[in-house]
Amino acid sequence: ARHRCLLDQEARTMFASVQLSSYSKASHGWFFWNWADAHGTDWDWQRSYGEGAMSVPSLPLPSWDGIGVDPLEEELDPSPQDTVIHYGDGIFLRAFHGRHIDVGGGPRVCARWADRGDWQRFVVCASANQPASTGGGRHQAVRDGDVVRLRAHSGRFISVSEHGEVVEHPQAATDSSADLILHVECSGQLHHRNTIFLRSCSTSCTLGVDGSGKDNGVRACWSDCGEWQRFVAEKACTRRERPARTAQPGKTVALLRKRSAESMSSTPCTPPKVRRVATPLRLVGDNEESLAPKRLDFEHGPQAAEAPHETGP
């Protein structure tokens, strides 16, 4: 979302508002992890409070039955004007845990970050082994059942090894190791945010990620089409198509900005100062007698300190 409509501060404010609302209904309270953090505002309570992220009232989010596109995602990250994905278009592949497939820093294809940068961008190309009758020409729509190749920013295609490792092909691929059969769920043409599965032509196994979190690499070890093998294809917008932040915001974003402005104008943004108060401890023995050191009277000696001085009538 922060790559499209929301600024970083607005994204933190919306996240904090939803979290506070959820915690108030599903737990006995909430806590913030760090009082201060030098790495940024996200983990720093003082900075988060100072920018007003902790004081915005709860936001009503649009309802969603879990089928189709999430309306909140569409509002925060608007679809391009042309949602059809053609050969030659750039795409991002988002796994079920929210991270995108990337290539960089080594030959392995991984899913390490939620970013959408050059490392995560792939160009959809037709396979050289795909029959001419099935299409695959540039600017032609990609369809369910097509045999495609994904070209990384390095100019190399990703391929599947004999052991199921998904890696960059070391040279221009001429064999079937770089060919992937595309299955588009519930659709003929491939559109932005469609769910897809990619099956290797050389091993007949489906590309997937490790859902256990032990490995961030992409592998093709099973023929299953389950949650780990499910990817969401996101069309990479060109600069001309990319929606500007000054565009008319959706209802949720407009309400967020309105409440943030109201909160910042009415709530002091300086976090309260915490003062440590040292409480003296009173040590008591088994006979309830105080174990505190006795007061010493340096004028009359130690014995005078043990007994109080008597005063006349």
C-alpha positions as CSV (number, residue, x, y, z in Angstrom):
1,A,0.0,0.0,0.0
2,R,2.8,2.4,0.8
3,H,4.0,2.1,-2.8
4,R,0.7,3.5,-4.1
5,C,-1.8,5.7,-2.3
6,L,-0.6,5.8,1.3
7,L,2.4,7.6,2.7
8,D,4.5,5.6,5.2
9,Q,3.0,7.6,8.1
10,E,-0.6,7.0,6.9
11,A,0.1,3.3,6.6
12,R,1.4,3.1,10.2
13,T,-1.6,5.1,11.4
14,M,-4.1,2.8,9.7
15,F,-2.3,-0.3,10.9
16,A,-2.2,1.0,14.5
17,S,-5.9,2.0,14.4
18,V,-7.0,-1.5,13.3
19,Q,-4.6,-3.2,15.8
20,L,-5.9,-1.2,18.8
21,S,-9.5,-1.9,17.8
22,S,-8.8,-5.7,17.5
23,Y,-6.8,-5.9,20.7
24,S,-9.5,-4.1,22.7
25,K,-12.0,-6.8,21.7
26,A,-9.9,-10.0,21.6
27,S,-7.5,-9.5,24.6
28,H,-7.0,-8.0,28.0
29,G,-4.9,-5.1,26.6
30,W,-2.0,-4.3,24.4
31,F,1.6,-3.3,24.7
32,F,4.2,-1.7,22.4
33,W,7.4,-3.6,21.8
34,N,9.9,-0.8,22.1
35,W,10.0,2.5,23.9
36,A,12.6,3.7,21.5
37,D,14.3,2.2,18.4
38,A,17.1,3.8,16.4
39,H,16.1,1.9,13.2
40,G,12.9,3.7,12.5
41,T,9.5,4.8,13.5
42,D,7.8,1.5,13.0
43,W,9.3,0.0,16.2
44,D,9.6,3.2,18.2
45,W,6.7,4.1,20.5
46,Q,7.8,7.7,21.1
47,R,8.0,8.5,17.4
48,S,4.7,6.6,16.6
49,Y,2.9,8.5,19.3
50,G,4.5,11.8,18.3
51,E,3.2,11.5,14.7
52,G,-0.3,10.7,15.9
53,A,-0.4,7.0,14.9
54,M,-1.6,5.9,18.3
55,S,-4.5,8.4,18.7
56,V,-6.6,8.0,15.6
57,P,-10.1,6.5,16.4
58,S,-11.0,3.1,14.9
59,L,-11.6,3.1,11.2
60,P,-14.6,1.2,9.7
61,L,-13.2,-1.1,7.0
62,P,-15.1,-2.3,4.0
63,S,-16.7,-5.7,4.4
64,W,-15.4,-8.7,2.4
65,D,-16.6,-12.3,2.2
66,G,-13.1,-13.6,1.3
67,I,-14.1,-14.2,-2.4
68,G,-12.6,-12.2,-5.1
69,V,-10.5,-9.1,-4.7
70,D,-10.3,-7.5,-1.2
71,P,-12.0,-4.1,-1.6
72,L,-9.6,-2.6,0.9
73,E,-6.6,-3.8,-1.1
74,E,-8.2,-2.3,-4.2
75,E,-8.7,1.0,-2.5
76,L,-5.2,1.2,-1.1
77,D,-3.5,-0.3,-4.2
78,P,-5.7,0.6,-7.2
79,S,-5.6,-1.7,-10.2
80,P,-4.1,-0.5,-13.5
81,Q,-6.5,0.9,-16.2
82,D,-5.9,-2.2,-18.3
83,T,-6.0,-5.3,-16.1
84,V,-5.3,-7.8,-18.8
85,I,-1.7,-9.1,-18.7
86,H,-0.1,-9.4,-22.1
87,Y,3.1,-11.0,-23.3
88,G,5.9,-8.5,-22.7
89,D,4.3,-7.1,-19.6
90,G,6.0,-7.0,-16.3
91,I,4.5,-8.8,-13.3
92,F,5.1,-9.5,-9.7
93,L,4.3,-12.9,-8.1
94,R,3.0,-12.7,-4.6
95,A,3.0,-15.8,-2.4
96,F,0.4,-16.7,0.2
97,H,2.5,-15.1,3.0
98,G,2.6,-11.7,1.3
99,R,6.2,-11.9,0.0
100,H,7.1,-11.6,-3.7
101,I,9.3,-13.9,-5.7
102,D,12.7,-12.3,-6.3
103,V,16.0,-12.9,-8.0
104,G,19.2,-11.3,-6.7
105,G,22.2,-12.0,-4.6
106,G,22.6,-15.5,-6.0
107,P,21.3,-18.0,-8.5
108,R,18.4,-19.2,-6.3
109,V,14.9,-17.8,-6.8
110,C,13.5,-16.8,-3.4
111,A,10.5,-15.1,-1.7
112,R,12.1,-12.8,0.9
113,W,10.4,-9.5,0.9
114,A,7.0,-7.8,0.3
115,D,8.7,-5.2,-1.9
116,R,8.0,-4.7,-5.6
117,G,11.3,-3.6,-7.1
118,D,13.5,-4.6,-9.9
119,W,14.4,-7.9,-8.2
120,Q,10.8,-8.9,-8.0
121,R,9.8,-7.9,-11.5
122,F,9.5,-10.5,-14.2
123,V,8.6,-10.1,-17.9
124,V,6.2,-12.7,-19.3
125,C,7.6,-14.2,-22.4
126,A,6.4,-17.0,-24.7
127,S,8.2,-20.2,-24.8
128,A,10.2,-21.1,-27.9
129,N,8.7,-24.5,-27.7
130,Q,5.1,-23.3,-27.7
131,P,3.3,-24.0,-30.9
132,A,2.7,-21.0,-33.1
133,S,-1.0,-21.8,-33.2
134,T,-1.4,-21.1,-29.5
135,G,-0.3,-17.5,-29.9
136,G,2.3,-16.0,-27.6
137,G,3.0,-12.9,-29.7
138,R,4.0,-9.7,-28.1
139,H,1.0,-7.7,-26.8
140,Q,-1.2,-10.7,-27.0
141,A,-3.1,-11.7,-23.9
142,V,-1.7,-14.4,-21.7
143,R,-4.2,-17.2,-21.2
144,D,-4.8,-20.3,-19.1
145,G,-2.8,-23.3,-20.4
146,D,-0.1,-21.2,-22.1
147,V,3.5,-22.3,-21.9
148,V,5.4,-19.2,-20.7
149,R,8.8,-18.1,-19.5
150,L,9.7,-15.5,-16.8
151,R,12.6,-13.2,-17.6
152,A,14.3,-11.6,-14.6
153,H,15.9,-8.2,-14.4
154,S,19.2,-9.8,-15.2
155,G,17.9,-10.9,-18.6
156,R,17.9,-14.6,-17.7
157,F,15.0,-16.9,-17.4
158,I,14.1,-18.8,-14.3
159,S,14.3,-22.5,-14.6
160,V,13.8,-25.7,-12.6
161,S,16.7,-28.0,-12.0
162,E,16.5,-31.8,-11.8
163,H,16.5,-31.6,-8.0
164,G,13.5,-29.2,-7.9
165,E,15.5,-26.0,-7.3
166,V,14.2,-22.9,-9.0
167,V,17.1,-20.9,-10.2
168,E,18.3,-18.4,-12.8
169,H,19.2,-20.2,-16.0
170,P,22.9,-19.7,-16.6
171,Q,22.5,-19.0,-20.3
172,A,19.8,-18.5,-22.9
173,A,17.4,-21.3,-22.2
174,T,16.7,-23.6,-25.2
175,D,15.4,-26.6,-23.3
176,S,12.2,-27.1,-21.4
177,S,13.7,-26.3,-18.0
178,A,12.6,-22.7,-18.3
179,D,9.1,-23.6,-19.7
180,L,6.2,-23.2,-17.3
181,I,2.6,-24.2,-17.9
182,L,0.3,-21.5,-16.6
183,H,-2.9,-22.3,-14.9
184,V,-5.2,-19.3,-14.2
185,E,-7.8,-20.0,-11.5
186,C,-11.4,-19.3,-12.5
187,S,-10.4,-17.3,-15.6
188,G,-9.4,-17.7,-19.2
189,Q,-7.3,-14.6,-19.7
190,L,-4.7,-13.6,-17.1
191,H,-5.7,-10.4,-15.3
192,H,-4.2,-8.3,-12.6
193,R,-4.6,-10.1,-9.2
194,N,-5.6,-13.4,-10.7
195,T,-4.5,-16.5,-8.8
196,I,-2.2,-18.7,-10.8
197,F,-0.2,-21.9,-10.6
198,L,3.0,-22.6,-12.5
199,R,4.0,-26.2,-13.4
200,S,7.4,-27.1,-14.8
201,C,7.4,-28.7,-18.2
202,S,10.6,-30.6,-17.4
203,T,9.7,-32.1,-14.0
204,S,5.8,-31.8,-14.0
205,C,6.0,-30.3,-10.5
206,T,4.4,-27.1,-9.4
207,L,6.4,-24.1,-8.2
208,G,5.8,-23.2,-4.5
209,V,7.3,-21.7,-1.4
210,D,8.0,-23.3,2.0
211,G,5.1,-22.5,4.3
212,S,6.9,-23.6,7.4
213,G,9.3,-20.6,7.2
214,K,12.4,-22.8,7.3
215,D,13.5,-21.9,3.8
216,N,12.7,-18.8,1.7
217,G,13.6,-20.4,-1.6
218,V,11.2,-21.3,-4.3
219,R,11.1,-25.0,-5.2
220,A,9.2,-27.3,-7.5
221,C,9.0,-30.6,-5.6
222,W,5.4,-31.6,-5.7
223,S,2.6,-31.8,-8.2
224,D,0.1,-30.3,-5.7
225,C,-1.8,-27.1,-6.3
226,G,-2.3,-26.0,-2.8
227,E,-1.8,-22.9,-0.7
228,W,2.0,-23.1,-0.9
229,Q,1.9,-23.3,-4.7
230,R,-0.6,-20.4,-5.1
231,F,0.6,-17.1,-6.5
232,V,-1.2,-13.8,-7.2
233,A,-0.1,-12.2,-10.4
234,E,0.2,-8.4,-10.1
235,K,0.6,-6.4,-13.2
236,A,3.5,-3.9,-13.1
237,C,2.2,-0.5,-13.9
238,T,4.1,1.8,-16.2
239,R,4.8,5.4,-15.1
240,R,2.0,6.6,-17.3
241,E,-0.4,4.2,-15.7
242,R,0.8,4.5,-12.1
243,P,-1.9,6.3,-10.1
244,A,-0.6,9.5,-8.5
245,R,-0.9,10.1,-4.7
246,T,-2.8,13.3,-5.5
247,A,-5.6,11.3,-7.1
248,Q,-9.0,11.2,-5.5
249,P,-8.7,8.9,-2.4
250,G,-11.1,6.2,-1.5
251,K,-13.6,6.4,1.4
252,T,-11.3,4.6,3.9
253,V,-8.2,6.7,3.0
254,A,-10.2,10.0,3.0
255,L,-11.6,9.1,6.5
256,L,-8.1,8.2,7.7
257,R,-6.7,11.6,6.6
258,K,-9.7,13.4,8.1
259,R,-9.4,11.7,11.5
260,S,-5.6,12.1,11.5
261,A,-5.9,15.8,11.0
262,E,-8.6,16.1,13.7
263,S,-6.5,14.0,16.1
264,M,-3.3,16.0,15.4
265,S,-5.0,19.3,16.1
266,S,-6.7,18.2,19.3
267,T,-4.2,15.8,20.9
268,P,-0.7,16.9,22.0
269,C,1.9,15.0,20.1
270,T,4.6,15.0,22.7
271,P,4.8,11.7,24.6
272,P,4.5,12.1,28.3
273,K,7.7,12.1,30.2
274,V,8.2,9.1,32.4
275,R,9.8,9.8,35.8
276,R,11.3,7.0,37.8
277,V,10.3,7.1,41.5
278,A,12.6,5.1,43.8
279,T,10.4,3.6,46.6
280,P,12.5,3.0,49.8
281,L,12.3,-0.6,51.1
282,R,11.7,-1.3,54.8
283,L,13.4,-4.4,55.9
284,V,11.7,-6.3,58.7
285,G,12.9,-9.4,60.6
286,D,11.0,-12.4,61.9
287,N,10.1,-10.5,65.1
288,E,8.7,-7.6,63.1
289,E,11.7,-5.5,64.2
290,S,13.1,-3.2,61.7
291,L,16.5,-4.2,60.2
292,A,17.3,-0.7,59.0
293,P,20.7,0.6,60.3
294,K,20.4,2.5,63.5
295,R,21.2,6.2,63.7
296,L,24.6,7.0,65.0
297,D,25.2,9.8,67.4
298,F,28.8,10.9,66.8
299,E,28.8,13.4,69.8
300,H,27.9,10.9,72.5
301,G,29.2,7.6,71.0
302,P,27.6,4.4,69.9
303,Q,25.9,3.6,73.2
304,A,24.1,6.9,73.2
305,A,22.7,6.1,69.8
306,E,21.1,2.9,71.0
307,A,19.0,4.7,73.7
308,P,17.2,8.0,73.2
309,H,18.2,11.0,75.2
310,E,15.9,11.7,78.2
311,T,14.6,15.2,78.5
312,G,13.6,16.9,81.8
313,P,10.1,17.7,82.7
